[in-house]
Amino acid sequence: MRNIIAVVMLASIILLSGCSNTPSVPNEVRVTAPDITDFQKPVMQPVRLSVRDQRTQNHVLRVEHTSDNAEFATTHVPMATLMSEALKEYWPHDDDANVVFTVYLEDALTRVVPRSEGYSAEHHVAVRVVVRSGTEWIGRQYVTRVSGGPYRQVNYEQITDTFNRAVHTNLRDLMSDQILQEWLQEHVQ
């Protein structure tokens, strides 16, 4: 009986000491704009560019401890602002332009999920683009998914880096979309 109690106490101590080593969830995630210096900027008339955040929440990081217990973190700069700044650096834009170029941010979330052997991270970024010129329009969607793990311990620096790469990939895919580029060249006069 004493051996059982000793084993239970030892297991409890080990479990609790492991919890104290788990890094705390950051309040903010540092999301950065992609480097687009290697992109040739399109030569065309300006578009009226806007980015709208359509997500139902503002957080970009969800750390799930159990199925009904999670912690959240937002970005230091709103995602729509970050994306807008990156896209405006690339596309010629003017608030009075006739061609309306709208980017809808539909998802930007990293889920850190506990697994039997540690944690896994699931990164998901999705944007939808609608461009209108008079009665004509084009719609395009860009989705980036990255999964990683299992990790023995949560590493928020690595998680942030991977999330940034997912955001950058998504925006770079949008900027280099040949179908969208051709439509814009044809319809932006």
N, C-alpha and C positions, 0 to 999 in steps of 0.2 A: 504494500500500500504506500509506504514511504517513497519507494522508487517511482511509482506512478505520479505522486504529487511533485516529486523533484523534477521529473521529465516535463510535466505540464508547466511548472514554474519556469524552467529553463527555456522551453519553447515560447512562452509568453515574453520573457525578457528578450530573446532573439527577435521575435516579431516586433516588439515595441522599439528596439534599437534600430531595426531596419527602417521603421517609419520615420524616425528622427533624421535619418540620412537622406530621405527623399527631398529633393530640392523643392522649394515653394514655387507656386505658379507666379510668374511675373505679372505685374499690373498691366504692362503694355508690351506689345511686340513691335520691334523696329522693322518696319517694312520699307524697302528702298525702291527707288525707280530703276528700271533696267538701263543698262548702258546701251545706247543706240548709236554710238559714234560710228559704228561700222555700217550703218544703214544709210543708203542714199535717199535723201528726202525727196518726196514726189514733187515734180514741177507741174503745178496746176493752180487754178484759181482757188481762193480760200473757201472753206466750208464753215458752217455754223456748228461748232463742236460742243457737245455736252456729255457729261457722264452722270448717270443716275444710279444710285445705290438702291436696288430692289430687294435686298435681303431683309428678312424679317427680324434680324438681330444685328447688332453692331460689332460683336466680338469676332475675332479671327482665330482664337485658340480656345478649345474646349478640352479640358483635362477631366476625363471621366474616372472617378474612383470606384463607383459602383453603378448599377443601372439607374439609380435615382439620386446620385450625388455627383456633382461636377463643379469645377471651378472654371472661370472664364477670364480672358484677357482681350482687350481691344488694341487698336494700333495707336501710335503716337500722333499720327496724322490720319484723318479719315481716308478710307480706301478710295472713295470717289475723287477726292482731291489729288491724291497721289497719282491715280490713273489719268486724270485730266491733265495734270502737269506734264506727264510723260508723253501723252498723245499730242498735246499742243506744241511740244518741242519738235515733234515729228511732222505733223500735218499743218499746212498753211490754214489759218483760221481767222474768221472775222465774225463778230456778233451780228452783222447785217447781211451775211451771205445768204444767197437763195437756197443753196443745198444744205439740208439739215442732216447732220451726222450725229446720231445718238448712240451712246454706248450704255447698255444696261448691265450693271454688275449684279449677277444672279446668285453667285455663291463665291465665297472666299473664306474657307474654314479649314483649320487643322484640328482633327480629333485625335487626342491621345487616349488610347484605350488599354485598360489593364488586360493582360493575358496571363495564362498559367506560368509562363516562363519570363514574365516581365511586362513590357509595354510595347505597343505598336503605335505608329503614327500614320494617319491617313490625311493627305493634303488634297484639297479640291478647290479649283478656281474655275468659274464659268462666267463668260460674258456673252452677251448677244448684241449685235450691231444692226441698226436699221438706218439706212441712208435714203433720204427722199429728195427727189428733184422734180418739182411739179407734181404730175400724177404718177410718175414712175418711182420705183423704189427697189432696194435690194436688202435682204436680211441674211446675216451670217452669224454663226455661233462658234465659239471657241471654248473648249473644255480641256483642262489639264488636271490629271490625277497622278499623284505620286504616293506610294506606300512604302513604309520602312519598318523594320523590326524583325524579330523581337529584340528589344533593348532591355538589358538588365535594370538599368536606371534611366529615368527621364533626363535627357540632355537638352535644355531649352535653347542653347546656342545652336546646336545641330538642327533642332526642329525649326528654328527661325530661319536658318540658312536654306533649308529645304523648302520652306514655305515661300521665301523670296524667289528661289529658282522657279517655283511653280508659277508665281505671279509674273515673273520676267518672261518665261516661256509663253504664257498665255498672251501677253501684250506683244511680244515679238511675232507670234503667229498671226495676230490681228494685223500688225503693221506690214508683214510680208505676204499677206494673202493676195495671190495673183489675180484671182477672180474679182475681189473687191477693188484692187488697183485698176484693173481694166474697166470695170463699171464706172469708177470715178473719172478716169481719163475720158471716157465716152460721154458722160453726163455733166461734168463740171466744166462749163464754158466761161 
